């Protein structure tokens, strides 16, 4: 496809989106909320959820149908809860004591780039956030996820038609999906929101359009001697096997303090985890990185299939695959994100060493995303937030369920986690509806609050024996 053709295709979509969005911009908060509810119900309907989940796994080959059903349900229900009482139309906040009035304004047309690992949950999440902000959205799916995205968009447009809203508020790039049309869309939109590969995020940033990208995950979790080891093993295993580790929030490494190392491995084994021998580990590495690049054949596949590919005998009940690591080596692929139920295991002398190991892992990949810890020591937990380059410290929780928001923690429900400057992102929080709106502020005068110089510098002058000529 030529650039001229790509421009013609995308320009048509954007024109339609702008016309729809201009009409939508006049909606009241109640009308906007009805639109969001109608679109949200399309994925919450159990029969539709199952159908989309089956299509997603069939098309992409990634993940597990039952887990995608659970993910689609919980992530959308949580997001709808977050959006239900949020004010996004007109005046949304007033601060009389500061003389400020805040007004929410749409950004316009959103280009939403979505990954093949979550071809249903992520488009719904981004679209609902965009619609809540009064915007139109054009989805740019991955080639593998394009087929199910057609169904997703049709369902959303049906919902819009049901409530009398412009259908062109939701569109997608036509097949075949390619880099030229995706880049052209990003250039012509008003906002780009990107979840996916580092290449996609970089492309969005380079598009010249304001872009919100998210960083790569390579989650490490520390287990110390104060942890409930059985509970930690259950949570880590449940998180790691969920949807065959498609989530960027799935644990990729555990760093276990020496004092409880053997007990932790025993607890993991009781949950079905299989620790490989050195020879088996070598076979697995050859299978997963045959040409020093992670093979798509193992991505988001269950442990049994991966072990079969590697020619490693196993029990059918094997939940996750564990490999022991002596240290952190940038050339060792097991230290990186694995997008599969494979877990690297590091042994730490003490807690200081554990922090050092995690820091070294994140220097390879994953900086900014999050770290987990299973511990009862609040001081140690705080240290992770103070010392490691992470935007989230997940405490005594199943990491992939907690990082993107959960019903028992306070994070916004999202499938896109900002990683701050550590991860090359402009945001350090879970992407949410606030990122899809502009805020206009009306500013009125208030009683002046101008300090004297001594109010600001008095202690400094005194400490350093400074005697200014005029202290007024």
N, C-alpha and C positions, 0 to 999 in steps of 0.2 A: 504494500500500500504506500502511495506517495504521500508526502506531507500535505499536498494540495487536497487530496481526497480526504485525509484525516481531518483537516481543517473544515472541509465542507460538512462532513458528518457531524462533527462535534458542534459546530456553529449552529446547526439546526436544532440539536438537542438543547443547547444553552438558550437559544431564543425562546423555545417553548417553555423552558424552565423559568425564564425571567417573566414571561407573561403570566404564568401560573402564580409565581411568587408575589407579583405586584397585587394580584387579587387577594391572595392569602394574607398579605401584610395588613389588610383592613379587618381581619378577623378579631373578635373579642377573645379574651382569655378562655371563656367558656367554650367558644367554638373551636379554638385551638386544642383544648383538652379533649373535646369530643373526637377530633381527628386523630389525636394520639391514641386514645382508647380504642378506636375502631381499627387502626393499623396494628396495635398491640395484640388485639384479640385474634388476629389472623394466625399468629404463631402460637398463641396460648391454647387455641382449639386443639385438643389432644389428637384428633385424627389428622389434622393438617401438620402438626408437629411431627408425628411419626412419619408421614409421607415425605416431608422435607428432609428429615434425618436419614431416612433410607436412601433417598436420592443423593444426598451429600456424600455418604459413604460409598455408594455405588459409583458416582462420578469421579471422586477424587482418590478413592482407595485409602483414605485416611480416617482413622478413628473407629468408634464403635457406635452402632445405632442407638442402643439403649442409653449410653452415656450422653450422646448428642441430644436425645430427647430430654434428659434431665438438665443438661446445660441450657438448652433453648428455653425450657420452662423457668428454671430458677433465675437465670440472668435477666430474662425479660420481665418476670414478675417483680424482681427486685428493682429493676430500672423503673417500671411503671409506678412502684411505690415511691421511689425518689422523685419522680416527676409530678405525682398527683397534686401536691400542694405547692409546687414551685411556681412563682410568679415570673412570667416571661413576656408579658404584653403590657405596654404602657408603663405607668409608674409602678416600680417594683419595690422601692424603698424610699423612706423619708427620714432625714436626720435634722430636725428643727434646731437642735443646739449647735449644729455645725453649718447650718444654712444650706444643706445639700438635699437635692431630690434626684433620685436615680431612675432613669427610663431605659427599659430594654428595647433594643432595636435589632431586627434581623440582620444577618451578614449578607444574605442574598442567595446565591447558588453555591451549594457545597459539593465539591468533588470528593467522594468517599472511596478510597482504595482499600479493598478488603482481601484477606488471604484465603488460600485454599484450605487451610486447616480448620477454619471456622466459617464456612461459606453461607451459613444461615444465621447464627447468633450475632455475628459481627455486623452484617448488613442491617438487621433489624435494630440493633443497638444504636448504630450511627444514624439511621433514618429517623428513629423515634426522637433522638436528641435534636436532630436538625429540624424536624417538624415542630417540636416543642418551642424552638426558638423562632418560628415563623418563616423558615427557609424552605427552599426547594433543594432536592438532592439528586445527584446523578452518580450511580454506582459504577465503579470500575472493578469488576471481579477479576480473579486470576483465571487463566484459561481453563484450568481443571474445574473451577467452580462456576463457570459461566452457565452451564445447563441448569443447575439448581437456582442460580440467580435469576434466570428467566421466570421460573415459577414464583420466586419470592417477590419480584417486582409485579407480576400479574396479580398476586394476592393483595399486595399493598394498594395497587391502583383500584382493585375491586372495592377495597375498604374506603378509599377516598370517594369513589363514585357513590357508595352507599350513603355517605353523610353529606353529599352535595359539594364536596371540595374538588378543586381542579386536579384531574388525574396526573397532569404533567408535573405535579410537585415531586413525583418519584419516577425516575427513568434510569436506564442503564446504557452503557456503551453496547453497541451491537457486536455480534460475533463477525469475524474472528477478533478476539481481544489481542491487542498488540501494544508495543511500547509507544508507537507513534500516536495512536488515538488516546492512550492514557496520558501521555505527556501533554498533548494538545488540550485535553480536558482540564488538566491541572493548570495550564496557562490561562484558560478562558474563564475559569470559575472565580468566585470571590474568596473562597476558603478551601484549603485542601486538608483533609484529615486522613492520615495514612496509618494502617496497621499492616505489617508484613515484613518483608525482607529489608535488610539494610540498604540494598540498592533502591528499593521503592522509596524509602524514607529520604535518601539522598536526592533522588529525582524530584520529589515533592519540594524539597528545600531549594533546589536549583531552578524550579519552574518560574520563579519570580512572583508567585502568588503567596500570600500569607499561608503558611503551612504548619500544621501541628502533627508531628511524627512521634512515634514511640520507639523505645529502645529494645534491644535484644535481651532475652532472658537467659540466664545460666545459673539458676538458683542454687545456692549452697545453704545447708542447714546445719547448725551446730547442735550437738547433743552433749550436755554436761552431766556431772555426777549427781546433780539435784533433780534431774528429770524423772518423770514417770516413764520408764523405758518401754513398758508394754504399750502405754497410750501413744507414745511417740512413734513406735513401730507401726501401730495400726493406722495412725494418721498419715504417716509418710507413704506407706504402701497404698492406701486408698487414693491418695493424691496422685501418686506416680502412675498407677494403672489407669486412672480415669481418662477415658477417651484415648487410650493408648499414648498418653503423654503429648497430645497435640498442643497443650497450653504452654505459653511462654513462661507460665508461673509454676510449671512442674519442677519438682526437685531434680537437679542434675548431679548433685554431690551431697554427701553427708560428711561432716567433720566431727569425729567422735573423740572425746577426751579419753586418754589412756586408761584412766581409772575405771571406766565403764565400757571399754571397747568390746571385750569379749561378750559381756552381757547384752550389749546392744545388738551385735551380730546374731546372737542366739534369739533375741526378741524378733528381729527381722526375719530370721529363718522360720520362726513359728507362724509368721504371716505369709509364708510361701516364697520368700525371697531366696534366690539361689546365688551363692558366692562361687564364682568361677575359680578354677585352678589357674596357675600361670600359663599352662599350655592352652587351656580353653580360652583364656583371655586373648591370647595371640590369635587364635582362630576367629574369635569374635571381631577383633580389630580388623583383620583382613576382609571380613564380610561387610563391616560397616563402612570402612573407608578404603575401598579397593584401589582407588587412584588418588588417595589423600584428600578426597572430598566425600562428605557424607552421602551414602547411597540412598536414592529415593526408595529403593526396595525395602529398606528397614524403617523408614519414617512412619510413625504412628501405627506400627504393626504390633500385635501382642507378642509377649515374650516367647511363647512356644514357637511361633513362626520364625522369629529371629534366630532362635537356637537351632531350629531345623535347617535354616539356610547356612548356618555356620558348621553344621555337622556335629553338634554337641548333644549328647544324650541328656534327657531331662524327664522330669515328671510332668505330666500334663497340668498339674496344679501349680506349677511355677508362676508366681505373680510378677516379680521383677528380677532383673539380672543385676548382680553386684560385682564390681571389679575393684580390687584393692590397689591403691596408689601409694607409692613410697614418698612422693613429693610432687610439687607442681612444676610441670615442664611445658612451656608453650608449644613444643613439638608433639606433645602427647595429646591425641585427639580426645581421649576420655576426659580431659580437663575442660572440654568445651561443651556447648549445648548439643544434646544428642537426639532430641525430638523422638524419643522412643523410651520404653520402660527399662532403660539401662542407667544404673546409678554408680557413680564413682564413690569410693569409700576412702577417706583420709583419717589417719590416726594422729591425734595432737597430744603433745606432752602435757600441756596445760591450757588454760583459757587464753593466755597471751598468744600461745602458738596457734591456737584455733583461729584467732582473729587474723594472724599473719597468713595462714593458709588461705582463708577466704579472700583476703585482700589480693593475694597472688593469683587466685583463680579469676577474680574479677578484672585483674590487669590483662588477662587473656581475652575475656569476653564476659559481658553481663553487668558491667559497672552501671550503677544508677538504678537498676531495677528493684531488687529486694533481697533480703536475707531472712532466713528463718532461724528460730532458736527454740529448743525444748529445754526449759530450765525453770526453776523457781526463784532464781537469784535476780532480783530487780536491778541490782547494781550492774550485773553483767549485761542484762538486757539493754539498759541505758547506754552502756559502753558501745554497743553495736551501732546505735543511732548517732553517737558522737564521733566514732572513729572510722566507720566503714563508708565507702562511697555508694550509699543506697538511699532510696526514697521511701522505703517501707521496711519495717522490722516486724515480721510476723511471729507472734509469740504463742507457742503451744497450740498450733492449729495446722490443719492440712493445708499446705501452702497454696495449691492451685484453686482450692475452694475459697480461700480467704483473701488473696491478694486483689482480686477483682471485685471485692465487696461481698459481704455475706450477711445473712439475717441476724447473726450474733456478733458482728463488729461494725464499726462506724464508717468504713470506707464506702464511697459511692459505687454502685454496681456499674461495672464497665468491663469490656474485653480489650481495652487499650490502656496500657499503663505508661504514663510519662516517666522518664528516667533522668530528668534534669540535665544539667550540662555534662554530668558524668557520662550519660548515655547519648549525648549529642542532641538533646531535646530542649524545647523552650519551656515545657511544663514538667513539673515534678510531682504531679498528682494523677489520679485516675481521670482519664478524659471523661467529661460529663457535659451536661447541657449548657453550663456557663461558658464553655469554650465555643459555643455555637451562636453567641449573641454579642452585639456591641452594646456598650453602656454609655448613654448620654447623661451628663450631670448638669443640672441647673444649680447655679452657685449664687447665693445671696449674701449680703454683708451680715456679719455678726459682731458682737462686742470685740474690740481689738484685744489681741493677746500677744503683745510685744514685750519680750523680756528685757531686763537691764543686762548690760554686759557682765556685771558681777554675778547674775543668776547663772550664767553659762560658764564663766571662766573663774569664778571666785575660788573654788577649791584648787584649780590648776595654778592660779597666781600664788596662792598661799604655799602650796607644796614646793614650787620652784622659786619662791622669793622674788616674784615679779611684781614691780610697782609701776603700773601704767600711769601715764601722765593724767589721763582722764578715764575714770571708771564709770562714767554715766552711761 
